[in-house]
Amino acid sequence: MTVQQMTAIDVDATFDQFKIARLRHHLVGHPLMTPESLAELALRIDPEYVRFHEGERGIATRMSQMLSTDPTREALRRTIDNLGKRSAFVQIINIYSDPAYRALLDEVFEQVTPFLPARDRNLINRDAAAFLASPQSVTPFHLDHEQNFLCHMGGQKTFYVWDHRDRSVVSEQELEIFYGAGKLREQIYRPEMQQRAHAFELQPGDCIFMPMGSPHAASTGSDVTVTFSILFNTESAFDMVETYRANHAIRRLGLSPTPVGASALGDSLKRRTLGAVRRVRNLARGRRTERRLNWY
């Protein structure tokens, strides 16, 4: 069955791209969503797009220090084969580069984009990521740059997500660095943050929508788990990215910018100024000015 013959994700007119939401999806059982198909994808896609880890992880583990790639795929193959026996984690990114998955994703996006504001329906970034995790394992606290329909496919998982607007969890300055410098994908987890998390007990068919920059973490139950994230960026989300980049540049000049969202007019002026500075700089260097959406 193709996605065109069913509703992939239960989205309706109440959907808000800037709010966390618990939804349902109907991709469980799709041939491309089985553990076997995703393992095959991991072993055929560019090795740079597959990151994995074996060993214990805690919620405060820094992900950038734990994930590895394997150009030979030999260690990766062993990790996949032993997911049920070891504490392992496999992450596949840039899945939109695979033709079979790209076709599926385009069908899903065709269904969900009508529920976005008109200016946001022509997405400026489309992608997906998949996650295979061993029983009793942890995905550490971190942030991502995309908007995310996290679709759970198999196993039991407890998923924690924090409001991306909660500055007691991630500060304005940390977000400026996250979006402006391309660093600090994960922030330092503090135990007092836990009480501010939304906790979801996921079963196959559950879907959590996360706005861009929502901190999150997860722990698995007694089975291997499979999760598939459908990722995108809208014009409105990119405006927010550009405003944080502008504030990052302002702060590097020794000034204290007003927080993102404090003034729509001020945010627009900062974005326009940043764009003008980029165009002048790139003209002087003989470069073409382009949007930067390649996070990894």
C-alpha positions in Angstrom: 0.0 0.0 0.0 1.3 3.5 -0.9 1.0 6.5 1.3 -1.4 7.9 -1.3 -3.9 5.2 -0.4 -3.9 6.1 3.3 -3.4 9.0 5.8 0.3 8.8 6.8 0.0 11.2 9.9 -3.2 12.4 11.6 -2.8 16.1 11.1 -5.7 18.5 11.0 -6.5 22.2 11.0 -5.5 22.6 14.7 -1.9 21.7 13.8 0.7 24.4 14.9 4.3 24.0 13.7 5.5 25.9 16.9 3.8 23.6 19.4 4.6 20.1 20.7 1.8 17.7 19.7 1.0 14.0 20.2 -0.4 12.5 17.1 -0.9 9.1 15.4 0.8 7.8 12.2 -0.1 4.9 9.9 3.3 3.9 8.6 3.8 0.8 10.8 4.0 -2.2 8.5 5.1 -0.1 5.4 7.8 -2.2 3.6 10.3 0.7 4.0 9.8 1.0 7.7 10.7 -2.5 8.9 13.9 -3.1 10.9 15.2 -5.2 8.0 14.6 -2.4 5.4 16.2 0.2 7.6 19.2 -2.0 8.3 19.6 -2.5 4.5 19.4 1.3 4.1 22.1 1.8 6.7 24.4 -0.6 4.7 23.8 1.0 1.3 23.6 4.7 2.0 26.8 6.8 2.1 28.7 5.7 5.2 29.0 9.3 6.3 25.2 9.3 6.8 25.2 6.5 9.4 26.4 7.1 12.9 26.4 4.5 15.7 27.6 3.8 19.2 28.1 0.7 21.3 28.3 1.0 25.1 26.5 2.6 27.9 25.0 6.1 27.5 23.3 8.4 30.0 20.9 11.3 29.4 23.8 13.7 30.0 26.2 12.0 27.5 27.4 14.4 24.8 26.3 12.9 21.5 29.0 14.5 19.4 31.6 12.6 21.5 30.0 9.2 21.2 28.8 8.7 17.6 31.1 7.1 15.1 31.0 6.4 11.3 32.5 3.4 9.5 33.7 3.7 5.9 34.2 0.0 5.7 30.7 -0.8 7.2 32.2 -3.8 9.0 31.8 -2.5 12.5 28.4 -1.1 11.5 27.2 -4.4 10.3 28.3 -6.1 13.6 26.5 -3.4 15.6 23.3 -3.9 13.6 23.5 -7.7 13.9 23.9 -7.4 17.7 21.3 -4.7 18.5 19.3 -7.2 20.6 22.4 -8.2 22.6 24.4 -5.1 23.2 23.8 -1.5 24.3 23.9 0.0 20.8 22.4 2.9 18.9 22.3 3.4 15.1 21.3 6.7 13.5 20.7 7.1 9.7 20.6 10.7 8.5 20.0 12.4 5.1 17.5 9.6 4.1 15.9 11.9 1.6 19.0 11.2 -0.6 17.8 7.6 -1.1 15.4 7.4 -4.1 12.9 4.9 -2.6 12.6 6.8 0.7 12.5 10.2 -1.2 9.4 9.1 -3.1 7.7 8.0 0.2 8.6 11.2 2.0 7.3 13.4 -0.9 3.9 11.6 -0.6 3.9 12.3 3.2 4.8 15.9 2.7 2.1 16.3 0.1 -0.4 15.2 2.8 0.8 17.4 5.7 1.8 20.7 4.0 -1.8 21.8 3.4 -2.1 22.2 7.1 0.7 24.7 7.2 0.2 28.5 6.6 0.2 29.3 2.9 3.7 30.9 2.9 5.2 27.7 4.5 3.8 25.1 2.2 6.7 25.2 -0.2 9.2 23.6 2.2 12.8 24.8 2.0 14.2 21.5 3.4 12.9 17.9 3.3 14.7 15.0 5.0 14.3 12.1 7.4 16.3 10.2 9.9 15.9 6.7 11.4 17.0 5.3 14.7 17.6 1.7 15.8 18.3 1.2 19.5 19.0 -1.7 21.8 16.8 -2.6 24.8 17.4 -0.6 27.9 19.4 2.1 26.2 19.3 5.9 26.3 19.4 8.6 23.7 21.0 11.6 25.4 19.6 15.1 25.8 20.1 17.2 22.6 18.6 19.6 20.1 18.1 19.3 16.3 17.8 22.0 13.6 14.7 20.6 11.9 10.9 20.4 12.6 10.2 16.8 13.3 7.3 14.3 13.0 8.9 11.5 15.1 7.0 8.3 14.1 7.5 5.4 16.4 7.6 2.0 14.6 8.5 -0.7 17.0 9.3 -1.5 20.6 8.6 0.5 23.8 10.2 3.9 24.2 9.8 6.7 26.8 10.3 10.0 25.0 11.1 13.3 26.7 10.7 16.6 25.0 11.1 20.1 26.4 9.4 23.3 25.1 11.7 25.0 22.7 10.6 28.4 24.2 11.5 27.5 27.8 14.6 29.6 28.5 15.2 27.9 31.8 16.2 24.8 29.8 18.1 26.5 26.9 19.1 30.2 27.0 18.9 32.7 24.2 22.6 32.9 24.0 22.9 29.1 23.7 20.4 29.2 20.9 22.3 31.9 19.1 25.4 29.7 19.2 23.3 26.6 18.1 21.9 28.3 15.1 24.6 30.9 14.4 27.8 28.9 14.8 26.5 25.4 14.0 27.8 24.1 17.3 26.4 22.9 20.6 23.9 20.5 19.0 23.6 19.2 22.5 23.4 21.3 25.6 24.6 20.3 29.1 21.8 18.4 30.8 21.0 19.4 34.3 18.9 17.1 36.6 16.6 20.0 37.6 15.4 20.1 33.9 13.7 16.8 34.1 10.6 18.0 35.8 10.0 20.5 33.0 9.9 17.7 30.3 6.8 16.3 28.5 7.1 12.5 28.9 5.4 10.3 26.4 5.2 6.5 26.6 5.5 5.5 22.9 4.0 2.5 21.2 4.0 1.7 17.5 1.8 4.1 15.7 2.5 7.0 18.1 3.9 10.2 16.6 5.3 13.2 18.4 5.6 16.5 16.6 8.5 18.7 17.8 9.1 22.3 16.7 12.6 23.1 15.6 15.1 23.3 18.5 13.0 21.3 20.9 15.4 19.6 23.4 14.6 15.9 23.7 15.9 12.5 25.0 14.7 8.9 25.1 15.0 5.6 26.9 14.0 2.2 25.5 12.2 -0.8 27.1 12.9 -4.5 26.8 12.9 -4.7 23.0 14.9 -3.3 20.1 13.2 0.0 19.1 12.7 1.5 15.6 11.8 5.2 15.1 11.6 7.2 11.9 11.7 11.1 12.0 10.2 13.0 9.1 12.1 16.3 9.0 11.5 19.6 7.4 12.0 23.4 7.6 9.5 26.1 6.7 10.0 29.7 5.7 8.7 30.7 9.2 11.2 28.4 10.9 14.0 29.7 8.8 13.1 33.2 9.7 13.7 32.2 13.3 17.0 30.7 12.4 18.1 33.8 10.6 17.1 36.0 13.6 19.2 33.9 15.9 22.1 34.1 13.5 21.7 37.9 13.4 21.7 38.0 17.3 24.8 35.8 17.3 26.6 38.3 15.1 25.4 41.3 17.2 26.6 39.6 20.4 30.0 39.0 18.8 30.3 42.7 18.4 30.0 43.1 22.2 26.3 44.2 22.1 23.3 42.6 23.8 20.5 41.9 21.2 16.8 41.8 22.1 15.6 38.2 22.4 14.1 36.6 19.3 10.3 37.1 19.2 10.4 40.3 21.4 9.6 42.4 18.3 8.5 41.2 14.9 9.6 44.4 13.3 13.0 44.3 15.1 13.5 40.7 14.1 12.7 41.5 10.5 15.1 44.4 10.5 17.9 42.2 11.9 17.3 39.5 9.2 17.3 42.1 6.4 20.5 43.7 7.8 22.2 40.2 8.1 21.2 39.4 4.5 22.6 42.7 3.2 25.9 42.2 5.0 26.1 38.7 3.5 25.5 39.9 0.0 28.1 42.6 0.2 30.6 40.2 1.8 30.0 37.5 -0.8 30.1 40.0 -3.7 33.5 41.1 -2.5 34.7 37.5 -2.3 33.2 36.5 -5.6 30.8 34.0 -4.0 27.1 33.3 -4.5 24.8 34.0 -1.6 22.8 30.9 -0.7 20.7 29.7 2.3 22.6 27.4 4.6 20.5 24.4 5.6 23.1 21.7 5.6 23.4 21.3 9.3 25.6 18.2 9.4 
